[in-house]
Amino acid sequence: MNNSSTGSSSKSKAGSSSQPSETSFKRKRGMFQKDLQHMMYGFGDDPNPLPETVALVEDIVVEYVTDMAHKAQEIGSKRGKLSVEDFLFLIRKDPPKLNRCTELLSMQEELKQARKAFEVDEEKLASTE
């Protein structure tokens, strides 16, 4: 029985030789479990989904994010550094994702500007007292 579980994981890894070995990058399973449970509930699942379902969704999400990061790194290595534009380039053919990313990036910039303005106002108040 132990051989069958080892054989199946080696078969899945054999297809992609550019991937690092399973032992080189160990990830902590269940790290995103609570967040995924809340997200799944928000999208219509049960408030307490099965642990197997959450584990499967987590595996899918981690695999997707890892794959995107590797692809972005390949694109960024041509310039020598990884940037946000590398990720935007990867999702350019998926308009909903691209729109959401640009929206979040613009909101991040607005928050950065608001924090900067708040710090300046706070410094002015401190200097007048």
LINPEDA-V863304 format. One record per backbone hydrogen bond with DSSP energy under -1.0 kcal/mol. NH is the residue of the N-H (numbers start at 1). CO is the residue of the C=O. If there is no record, write none. Layout:
nh:NH co:CO
nh:NH co:CO
This chain:
nh:5 co:1
nh:6 co:2
nh:7 co:3
nh:8 co:4
nh:9 co:5
nh:10 co:6
nh:11 co:7
nh:12 co:8
nh:13 co:9
nh:14 co:10
nh:19 co:16
nh:31 co:28
nh:33 co:30
nh:36 co:32
nh:37 co:33
nh:38 co:34
nh:39 co:35
nh:40 co:36
nh:41 co:37
nh:42 co:38
nh:43 co:39
nh:44 co:41
nh:45 co:40
nh:54 co:50
nh:55 co:51
nh:56 co:52
nh:57 co:53
nh:58 co:54
nh:59 co:55
nh:60 co:56
nh:61 co:57
nh:62 co:58
nh:63 co:59
nh:64 co:60
nh:65 co:61
nh:66 co:62
nh:67 co:63
nh:68 co:64
nh:69 co:65
nh:70 co:66
nh:71 co:67
nh:72 co:68
nh:73 co:69
nh:74 co:70
nh:75 co:71
nh:76 co:72
nh:77 co:73
nh:80 co:76
nh:81 co:76
nh:88 co:84
nh:89 co:85
nh:90 co:86
nh:91 co:87
nh:94 co:91
nh:98 co:94
nh:99 co:95
nh:100 co:96
nh:101 co:97
nh:102 co:98
nh:103 co:99
nh:104 co:100
nh:105 co:101
nh:106 co:102
nh:107 co:103
nh:108 co:104
nh:109 co:105
nh:110 co:106
nh:111 co:107
nh:112 co:108
nh:113 co:109
nh:114 co:110
nh:115 co:111
nh:116 co:112
nh:117 co:113
nh:118 co:114
nh:119 co:115
nh:120 co:116
nh:121 co:117
nh:122 co:118
nh:123 co:119
nh:124 co:120
nh:125 co:121
nh:126 co:122
nh:127 co:123
nh:128 co:124
nh:129 co:125
